Amino acid sequence: MDNPTNNDKDYYYDEKGLIVFSKEFHLKRGYCCKSGCKNCPYDYHKKDEITK
């Protein structure tokens, strides 16, 4: 796996070594991907989708 550059602090690595995108990254992208991201600024919760 390539190691992406992180000049703008768009992500960090969690304790398991997985990439976690920042709130700022999501806002720059401009929409919710509905994947249940940890730092989602769009107030989306994947578990809510499962119960519908």
NUZA-501943 format. One record per atom (N, C-alpha, C): y, x, z; residue in one letter; atom name; residue number from 1. Coordinates in steps of 0.05 Angstrom, whole numbers, padded with zeros to 5 digits. Layout:
+--------+--------+--------+------+------+------+
:      v :      u :      w : resn : name : resi :
+--------+--------+--------+------+------+------+
:      Y :      X :      Z :    A :   CA :  NUM :
...
+--------+--------+--------+------+------+------+
***
This chain:
+--------+--------+--------+------+------+------+
:      v :      u :      w : resn : name : resi :
+--------+--------+--------+------+------+------+
: -00024 :  00017 :  00000 :    M :    N :    1 :
:  00000 :  00000 :  00000 :    M :   CA :    1 :
:  00025 :  00018 :  00000 :    M :    C :    1 :
:  00044 :  00011 : -00017 :    D :    N :    2 :
:  00069 :  00026 : -00018 :    D :   CA :    2 :
:  00085 :  00020 :  00007 :    D :    C :    2 :
:  00100 :  00039 :  00016 :    N :    N :    3 :
:  00118 :  00036 :  00039 :    N :   CA :    3 :
:  00145 :  00028 :  00029 :    N :    C :    3 :
:  00153 :  00002 :  00031 :    P :    N :    4 :
:  00179 : -00007 :  00020 :    P :   CA :    4 :
:  00202 :  00007 :  00035 :    P :    C :    4 :
:  00224 :  00010 :  00022 :    T :    N :    5 :
:  00248 :  00021 :  00035 :    T :   CA :    5 :
:  00261 : -00001 :  00052 :    T :    C :    5 :
:  00274 :  00007 :  00073 :    N :    N :    6 :
:  00286 : -00011 :  00092 :    N :   CA :    6 :
:  00315 : -00003 :  00098 :    N :    C :    6 :
:  00331 : -00001 :  00077 :    N :    N :    7 :
:  00358 :  00009 :  00081 :    N :   CA :    7 :
:  00375 : -00011 :  00096 :    N :    C :    7 :
:  00370 : -00037 :  00094 :    D :    N :    8 :
:  00387 : -00057 :  00106 :    D :   CA :    8 :
:  00374 : -00072 :  00129 :    D :    C :    8 :
:  00352 : -00061 :  00140 :    K :    N :    9 :
:  00338 : -00073 :  00162 :    K :   CA :    9 :
:  00328 : -00101 :  00155 :    K :    C :    9 :
:  00317 : -00104 :  00131 :    D :    N :   10 :
:  00306 : -00129 :  00122 :    D :   CA :   10 :
:  00279 : -00136 :  00136 :    D :    C :   10 :
:  00266 : -00117 :  00147 :    Y :    N :   11 :
:  00241 : -00121 :  00160 :    Y :   CA :   11 :
:  00236 : -00101 :  00182 :    Y :    C :   11 :
:  00216 : -00106 :  00198 :    Y :    N :   12 :
:  00206 : -00087 :  00217 :    Y :   CA :   12 :
:  00176 : -00089 :  00219 :    Y :    C :   12 :
:  00163 : -00070 :  00232 :    Y :    N :   13 :
:  00134 : -00071 :  00235 :    Y :   CA :   13 :
:  00128 : -00082 :  00263 :    Y :    C :   13 :
:  00109 : -00101 :  00265 :    D :    N :   14 :
:  00102 : -00111 :  00291 :    D :   CA :   14 :
:  00081 : -00093 :  00304 :    D :    C :   14 :
:  00071 : -00101 :  00327 :    E :    N :   15 :
:  00052 : -00084 :  00342 :    E :   CA :   15 :
:  00026 : -00080 :  00328 :    E :    C :   15 :
:  00019 : -00097 :  00309 :    K :    N :   16 :
: -00005 : -00094 :  00293 :    K :   CA :   16 :
: -00001 : -00078 :  00267 :    K :    C :   16 :
:  00024 : -00070 :  00262 :    G :    N :   17 :
:  00031 : -00055 :  00238 :    G :   CA :   17 :
:  00037 : -00072 :  00214 :    G :    C :   17 :
:  00040 : -00098 :  00219 :    L :    N :   18 :
:  00047 : -00117 :  00197 :    L :   CA :   18 :
:  00077 : -00118 :  00193 :    L :    C :   18 :
:  00086 : -00122 :  00168 :    I :    N :   19 :
:  00114 : -00125 :  00162 :    I :   CA :   19 :
:  00124 : -00153 :  00170 :    I :    C :   19 :
:  00146 : -00154 :  00185 :    V :    N :   20 :
:  00158 : -00180 :  00193 :    V :   CA :   20 :
:  00186 : -00180 :  00182 :    V :    C :   20 :
:  00193 : -00199 :  00165 :    F :    N :   21 :
:  00219 : -00200 :  00153 :    F :   CA :   21 :
:  00239 : -00211 :  00173 :    F :    C :   21 :
:  00264 : -00200 :  00172 :    S :    N :   22 :
:  00285 : -00208 :  00190 :    S :   CA :   22 :
:  00299 : -00234 :  00181 :    S :    C :   22 :
:  00313 : -00245 :  00200 :    K :    N :   23 :
:  00329 : -00269 :  00194 :    K :   CA :   23 :
:  00348 : -00263 :  00171 :    K :    C :   23 :
:  00360 : -00240 :  00171 :    E :    N :   24 :
:  00380 : -00232 :  00151 :    E :   CA :   24 :
:  00366 : -00231 :  00123 :    E :    C :   24 :
:  00342 : -00221 :  00122 :    F :    N :   25 :
:  00327 : -00221 :  00097 :    F :   CA :   25 :
:  00324 : -00249 :  00086 :    F :    C :   25 :
:  00315 : -00267 :  00103 :    H :    N :   26 :
:  00311 : -00295 :  00094 :    H :   CA :   26 :
:  00337 : -00308 :  00085 :    H :    C :   26 :
:  00359 : -00302 :  00098 :    L :    N :   27 :
:  00384 : -00313 :  00090 :    L :   CA :   27 :
:  00393 : -00302 :  00064 :    L :    C :   27 :
:  00388 : -00276 :  00059 :    K :    N :   28 :
:  00395 : -00264 :  00033 :    K :   CA :   28 :
:  00379 : -00276 :  00011 :    K :    C :   28 :
:  00353 : -00282 :  00016 :    R :    N :   29 :
:  00336 : -00294 : -00004 :    R :   CA :   29 :
:  00346 : -00322 : -00011 :    R :    C :   29 :
:  00355 : -00337 :  00009 :    G :    N :   30 :
:  00369 : -00362 :  00004 :    G :   CA :   30 :
:  00352 : -00387 :  00005 :    G :    C :   30 :
:  00327 : -00386 :  00012 :    Y :    N :   31 :
:  00310 : -00410 :  00014 :    Y :   CA :   31 :
:  00287 : -00404 :  00032 :    Y :    C :   31 :
:  00274 : -00426 :  00041 :    C :    N :   32 :
:  00250 : -00424 :  00058 :    C :   CA :   32 :
:  00226 : -00424 :  00041 :    C :    C :   32 :
:  00207 : -00405 :  00046 :    C :    N :   33 :
:  00182 : -00403 :  00031 :    C :   CA :   33 :
:  00160 : -00421 :  00043 :    C :    C :   33 :
:  00166 : -00433 :  00066 :    K :    N :   34 :
:  00147 : -00451 :  00080 :    K :   CA :   34 :
:  00121 : -00437 :  00087 :    K :    C :   34 :
:  00123 : -00412 :  00095 :    S :    N :   35 :
:  00099 : -00397 :  00103 :    S :   CA :   35 :
:  00097 : -00394 :  00134 :    S :    C :   35 :
:  00117 : -00405 :  00147 :    G :    N :   36 :
:  00117 : -00404 :  00177 :    G :   CA :   36 :
:  00126 : -00377 :  00187 :    G :    C :   36 :
:  00144 : -00364 :  00173 :    C :    N :   37 :
:  00154 : -00337 :  00181 :    C :   CA :   37 :
:  00165 : -00337 :  00209 :    C :    C :   37 :
:  00160 : -00316 :  00224 :    K :    N :   38 :
:  00169 : -00313 :  00252 :    K :   CA :   38 :
:  00199 : -00316 :  00255 :    K :    C :   38 :
:  00215 : -00305 :  00237 :    N :    N :   39 :
:  00244 : -00305 :  00239 :    N :   CA :   39 :
:  00257 : -00325 :  00220 :    N :    C :   39 :
:  00244 : -00346 :  00213 :    C :    N :   40 :
:  00255 : -00365 :  00193 :    C :   CA :   40 :
:  00281 : -00378 :  00204 :    C :    C :   40 :
:  00303 : -00375 :  00189 :    P :    N :   41 :
:  00328 : -00387 :  00198 :    P :   CA :   41 :
:  00331 : -00416 :  00188 :    P :    C :   41 :
:  00311 : -00426 :  00174 :    Y :    N :   42 :
:  00313 : -00453 :  00163 :    Y :   CA :   42 :
:  00298 : -00473 :  00180 :    Y :    C :   42 :
:  00291 : -00465 :  00204 :    D :    N :   43 :
:  00278 : -00483 :  00223 :    D :   CA :   43 :
:  00253 : -00496 :  00213 :    D :    C :   43 :
:  00237 : -00481 :  00197 :    Y :    N :   44 :
:  00212 : -00491 :  00187 :    Y :   CA :   44 :
:  00190 : -00482 :  00206 :    Y :    C :   44 :
:  00172 : -00499 :  00213 :    H :    N :   45 :
:  00149 : -00492 :  00230 :    H :   CA :   45 :
:  00123 : -00502 :  00216 :    H :    C :   45 :
:  00107 : -00483 :  00209 :    K :    N :   46 :
:  00083 : -00489 :  00194 :    K :   CA :   46 :
:  00065 : -00509 :  00208 :    K :    C :   46 :
:  00063 : -00507 :  00235 :    K :    N :   47 :
:  00046 : -00525 :  00249 :    K :   CA :   47 :
:  00055 : -00554 :  00247 :    K :    C :   47 :
:  00081 : -00559 :  00243 :    D :    N :   48 :
:  00091 : -00586 :  00238 :    D :   CA :   48 :
:  00081 : -00597 :  00212 :    D :    C :   48 :
:  00078 : -00580 :  00192 :    E :    N :   49 :
:  00068 : -00589 :  00166 :    E :   CA :   49 :
:  00039 : -00597 :  00167 :    E :    C :   49 :
:  00023 : -00584 :  00184 :    I :    N :   50 :
: -00005 : -00589 :  00187 :    I :   CA :   50 :
: -00010 : -00617 :  00199 :    I :    C :   50 :
:  00007 : -00625 :  00218 :    T :    N :   51 :
:  00004 : -00650 :  00232 :    T :   CA :   51 :
:  00014 : -00674 :  00216 :    T :    C :   51 :
:  00027 : -00669 :  00193 :    K :    N :   52 :
:  00038 : -00692 :  00177 :    K :   CA :   52 :
:  00017 : -00704 :  00160 :    K :    C :   52 :
+--------+--------+--------+------+------+------+
***
